[in-house]
Amino acid sequence: MTKAIMLQGTGSDVGKTVLVAGLCRLAANRGISVRPFKPQNMSNNAAVADDGGEIGRAQWLQSMAARVPSSVHMNPVLLKPQSDVGSQIIVQGKVWGQAKGRDYQRLKPQLLDYVTESFQTISRGADLVIVEGAGSPAEINLRPGDIANMGFATRAGVRVVLVGDIDRGGVIASLVGTHTILSDEDRAMISGYIINKFRGDVSLFDDGIAAVGRFTGWPCFGVVPWLKAAVRLPAEDSVALERLARGQAGALKIAVPVLPRIANFDDLDPLLAEPDVEIVFVRAGERLPADAQLIILPGSKSTISDLADFRAQGWDKDLAAHIRRGGRVIGICGGYQMLGRTVRDPLGIEGSVREIEGLALLDVETVMDAEKTVRNSVAVSAENGEALSGYQIHLGITEGADSVRPFAIVDGKPDGAISSDGRIVGTYLHGLFASDGYRSRLLASFGLTGQSRDYRAGVEQALDDVAAELEAHLDKRWLDNLLS
């Protein structure tokens, strides 16, 4: 039988995603056939799986760590929050419906069958499946119908390792409190725990481990230090945006407005990795910096409401001033749609507002359409033939006079638009900055002539570095038993 273990957290953002990725890479490096799995994810950072359909970017990264093709079955339920219609529900890669919070709770029992089916599919042919929970099992108000944590673990018979984040403080209370409020059945599923994000001398926590043991009887499977290599991995979801500071002060300053429903912002990771690039994430109440040379409008899960918020922040005026100063703009997916003259939603897919005036920086118009484009893509720059690769996840058809100057030829068809002066660019192609040649040309156009970097190789190395740290700090007996 396929072996499986599930990492659940004492709360959100305790580092489960990176730990699962690191364990997947460690297993793969030992020659073990390993697969990642997350029953339910909530994120607007989505990827296109190799077998088609949407999954969370985290599971895409974990599949990369496991050195296996990504699959929609690695993340059978993906919730994508969007404005006043609640969340879009993606089931096994395809749009399944929409629901607001309370309505979704009633739908979860139906979704557990899909989750179980996908887990069985992922398990076939694998030696090990490493499962990631969502949120915390301590949210006992959500336990009825749960599919993300103990509801899945008890249904599938998968043992659980609890992860506590010591960096945020209160880790002893969070572990002991979780033990206290879980039901006997759920508590019995927990084998032990891992302390994550420790800084300093690990021996200083010896008494903490002893205290947790006295209250819970759980063994500690290791104290993992703050993993510096994790910052070189793509961010999982918008929670990470709260921690993202400016990049290092460099020769090129790029400003990125943080939209309420920002999506696929990991498009920016390859630029963040460049030493001569400074990225400023502009939040509500702040101004787009006047000294930025490039402004990137990122993807959005709700173009119309995010465009309204963009104006409410006064960013449209900042953007106009940026252009008057000779600045440049790149809009990706929803950001591309915002750059046009109008965005129309006749079917009310995004909500109650059926039409909004765009920023009119590109002579194009967008009409939202019920059919969603989801695919990995191979492309070339229409300007210079530079090879590009990436993916598309979007609703809407965008056309207009500026489309005669496409940004790229994607899957054999023109994509995007460029203004007549060449300073405003829009495209539906996510992931374009990860194309080393294109990124190098873009930076060179701003006067940066440093050596081109292999972004993918950098991510691979970061995964190996995380795996090495886990091997050094996790309990050897537990780890060898898991990976045997």
N, C-alpha and C positions, 0 to 999 in steps of 0.2 A: 504494500500500500504506500501511496505517496505520503511523505511526512509533511506536516504543516505546523506553523507557529504563528500567533497573531500578536502584534505589538499594539497595545492600547495605551492611551495617555491619561494622566491625571487631569488634563485639560487640553485645550487647543494649543497648537503651536509649541509643543514640547520637543519637537525635533523628530517625530516618528518617521516622516518622509525620508529624511537623510539617513536615519538608522536602517530603514528597510533597504534603501539603495546601497548603503555600505555593506550590509549583510549579503545582498544579492551579488555584489561584485566579489566579496570574499568567497562565497560559495562557488561562483563561476571560476575564480582563480584556482580553486581546489579541484576543478573538473567535475563539479556537481551540476546536474541539470536543474536549475532553479527558476521559479516564476514569481513575479510579484502579483498581488491581488489587493484590491480595495473595494469592498462591497458598495460603499456609497461615498461619493465625494461631492463637495460643494465648491465650485470655483469657476470663474470666467476665463481662467487660463486653460484652454483646451488644446489638445493635439489631435491630429488625424492618425489613427492607428494604421499599421501596415496592412491589416485586413479590411480597411475601410471603416468609416464611422468615427465618432468623437469619444475621446477619453480625457481624463485629467492629464495635464502636462507632467504631474508627478509620476503617474504610472508609466508614461512614455519614458521618462528619465530612468525609472527603475528597471524597465525592460532593457534599456541601453546598458544599465549596470549589470544585468543578468546575461547580457550578450545574446538576447533572443529577440525575434521580431515582436513588435507590440501588437496587442490584440484588444478588440472592444471588450472581450471577456475579462480583461484585467481590471476593468472599472465598469461593471455592468450598470450602475446607476450614477449619473452625473447630473447635479443640480446647478443650473446657471441662472443666478439672480438677475432679474430685469424689471426695473421700474414698477409701475402700478399693477402689472398683471401677475406678479409673484415670480416664481422661478420656472424656467423651462426645464422639463424633465427629459433627460436623454437616457434611454434604456438600450443596453447592448449596442451602443453607437448611434442610434437613430432617435429622432424626436418622437417622444411618446405622448407628451401633453404638457400642460401648464397647471400650476396650482400655487395657491398661497399657503402660508405655514400651517394653519389648522386643517385645511383640506388635504395637505400632503400627509399629515399624520394618519388620516383615514385610508390613504392609498398604500401605505407601506406594507401591510400584509400581502397585498397583491404582488408587490415588487420582490418579496423574499423568494418566491419561486424562481424569478429570473436570476437573482443573486446566486441561489443554490445551483442552478443549471450552469451558470458561468464558472462557478468555482469547480464544478466537476469537469467542465471542459478544459480549464487551465491545468487541472491536476493530472490529466491524462498525459502519460509520457514524461512527467517530471519526477525528479527525486525529492524535491522540496518546494513547497509554496510558502512564501513569507507574506503574511496578510497585514495590512495596515488598517487600524480602526479610524474613527472620525470623532472629533470632540473628545468626550470622556464617558466611560460607563457610569461615572458618578452622577450623571444627569438622569437620575432615576425617574424624574417626571416624564422622560421620553422612552422609558423602558418598554411600555406596552407597544407591541408591534415593531420594536427596534430591529433594524437590519444592518446597522453600521458597527455595532460593538458586541455586547453580550448576546443579543438576539441572534446574530450570525454565529458567534462562537458556540453557543449551546446547540443550535440547530445542526451545525457542521461537525461538532465534536472536536473543535480546535482549541488547544491549550493557549493560554494568554500570558504574555509578559507585560507588566505594567511599566510605563516610562514616566519618570518624574523629572521636571525641569528645575534644577537647583538654582539656576541663574536668576529666576524670577522671585525666589524666596519662598519659604513656607513648604518646602518639599516634604518634610517629615509629616506635617499636618495633612498635606494633600494625599499622601500614601495611606496614612493611618485612617484618615477620614473616608477614603474610598473603601477601605476594608470594612469600616464600621457600617456604612449605609448599604452596601451590596446585600442582596439576598444570599441565603446559604448556597443556592444552586449556582449563582453567578460567581460568588467568592471562591467556590471550589474549582472554577476553571482557571484560576490564576496560579501559575507555577512559581513566580518570583517577580523581581523588578530590576530595572536598570535606572541608575541616576545619570542624567544627561546634562551637558553644558557646564561641567565643573571647571572652576578657575582656581589655580593655586595648588597647594600641597594636599593630595588626596587623603593622606593619613589623618588630616584634621577632621575628616568626616567619619572616622572609625566609630566614634561614639554614636553618631547619627544612625549608622547601619545597625548598631546594637539595639538602639531604641526602636527602630522600625521592626526589627526582629522580635522584640519583646511584645509589642502590641499586635503584630500580625502573624508571626510565625513564618513569614515569607523570607526566602533567601535572597541576597543581593547577587545579581549576575554580572555586576561590574559598575564602575564609576567612569563614565566617558568624559574626557575633557572637552572644553570648547573646541570644536573642530574648525580650525582656520580654513581648511580646504573647502568647507561647505559654502563659503561665500563665492567660490568659483563655479558653483552649480546653478542651473536655472532656478529661479524662485518659483515656489509652488503656486501661491495665490496672493490676493491683494493684502493679506495680513502682513506679508513681507514688506509691502510698500511703507508701512508705518515705521520700519526700521531703516529704510534705505536713506542714507545720507548722500550728499553730493559726492560725485567722483572727485578724484584728486584735481586740484587746480591745474589746468593744462592749457595748451595752445588753442584748443577748440572747446567752446562752451555750447552745450546743447540744452535747451529747455524743453521739458515735457510736462504739460498740464495733467494733473491727476484727476481724471474724470470720475464721477460717482460710480459708474458702471464700467470702469476701465477693464479691458479684456486683452489677454495675450501680451501683457507688458513685458514678458520675457524676450520679446523681439529686441529689446534694448540691451540684453546681457552682453552680446559681443562688443558693443560700443563701451559698456561699462568696464570691460576687461582691457580696453586700450589705455596705456599709461598717459597719453597726451590728450585725453578727452575728459572733460568735466561735464557730467550730466546733472542738471538741477531739476528735481521733481517738485513742481510748483503745486502747492495745495490750496484749498479754498481759503480766500482771504489774502492771498499773496498775489503779487504782480509778476507777469512774465518779465524776466530780467532784460533790461534794455541792451546789455552787452552780449546777449546770446547771438551767435552767428547762424544757428540753425534751430528751428522749432519743429519738433516731431509731434504730430497729433496721433495718439495711439488708437488701437482698436477699442470698440465699445460694444457692450451687449445691448445697449439701448440708445441708438444714435440720436433719436429725436429728443429725449429727455436730457441726455448729456449735452447736446447742442444748446438747449435752453439754459442749462446750468452754466455752460461756457460763457454765454452772453451775460448771465446774471453776475458772474464774477468780474465782468469787464474785460475778459481776456480777448474778446473780439477787437476791442480798441487797441489793446497792447499788440495784438497780432498785426493789425493794420499799420501801426507805427513801426513795428519790426520790418515790415515789407518796404515801407517808405525809406527806411535806412539802408536798404539793399540786402536785408536778410533773406534767408531761404527757408522753405517749409516743405516737409514731407508728411503726407497723411497716409496712414495704413488702415485699410478696411473701413471701420466706422469713421476714422479720421479723414479718410479719402471722401466718404460721402458728405461729411460736414463742409468740405472745401467747395462743394458745388453750389449751384444756385438754389435748388430746392431739394427737400427730401419728402417724399409722399408715401403714406402708409394707408392705402385705400381699404385694406382688409383689417386694419386695427391690430396688426400682429404685435406691435410694440406697446400698444395701449390706446388711450382714448384720443390722443392728438393725431389727426390724420395728415397734417401737412405742416412743414416749418420752413421758413426761409433759411437758406444756407449762408455760408460766409462769402459766397460769390467770388472766390479766388480762382476757381476753375470754371470754365464754361461747360458744365455737365449738370445733369439732373439724375436723381436716384428715385426709383420706384420700388418699394418693398414688395417682395413676391413670396408666396407660400412655399415655394420650392427652395430648399437650402442647399447651397454648394458646399460640399465637404470632400476635399481630396488633397492628397499630396501632389505636388506639381514640380515639373522640370521646366525651366525657363531660361531665356537669354535676354540681356538688356537690348531694348530696341535701339538704343543710341550707339552702342559700341560692340554688341555681340558678346559681352562678358557673360559667362555662365552663371546662372542663378539657380537656387533650389529653395523650396519652402513648401507652404501649404496654404489652402484656402478654407476658411470657415465663415460663410457670410450669407445673409439674406439680401436680396436687392439686385437690381440691374441698373448700372450707371452708364449713361450715354450723353453725348453732346459734342459740340464743335471741337473742344480740346482733345477729344478722344482720337482725333486724326494724328495726334502725337502721342502714341502709347508709351507707357513706361517700359513695358516688357512684352515679349511674346511668351505667353504661358500656355503650355500644353498645345502649342501650335496656333493659339489665338491671341489677338491683341488684348492687353490688359492695362488699365490705368490711363492716366492723362498727364500731360505736361503743359504748363502755360507757355505762351508764345515767347516769353523772355527766358524760359528755362529755369526760373527760380522757385516755381511751385510744382510739386510732384505729388500725384496720388496713385495708389495701387492697392489691389486686394491681396497681394502676396505677403503673407506673414513669413517671418524667418529670413528675409532677404539679407539682413546684416550679418547673418552667420555665413554667408557666401564670402569667403576670404578675398577673392579677387574684386568683387563689387565693393566691399567695405574699404579695401585699400584704395581703390579709385576715388571713392567718396571722400575719404580723408585727404587724399592728395589734392582734391579740388579745393580744399581749404588750406592748402599749403603744408600739410603734414606728410612727410616723405619717409617715415620710419619703415622698418622692415615689416612686411605683411606677416600676420600671425595665423597659425592654424587653430581656429577656435575650437573645433571638434576635438582635436588632440588635447587641448587644454582641459576640456570637460572630462575626457577619458582619464587623464592623469589625476584630476581631482577625485574621481571615483576610486582610483587605486589608492590614493593617499588616505581617503576616508576609511577604506577597507583595512589598510595597514594599521591605522589608529585603533579601530575596533578590535583587531586581532591582538593588539598590545594591551588593551585595557579591559576587555571582557573576560569573564571567568573561563579559564582554559578548558576545564572539564565540561562545563555547560556548552561551550562553543563547539568542542570536538564532538560531543554527543549530537548536537544539532546538525553538524555538517558531516556526519559519518555516513 
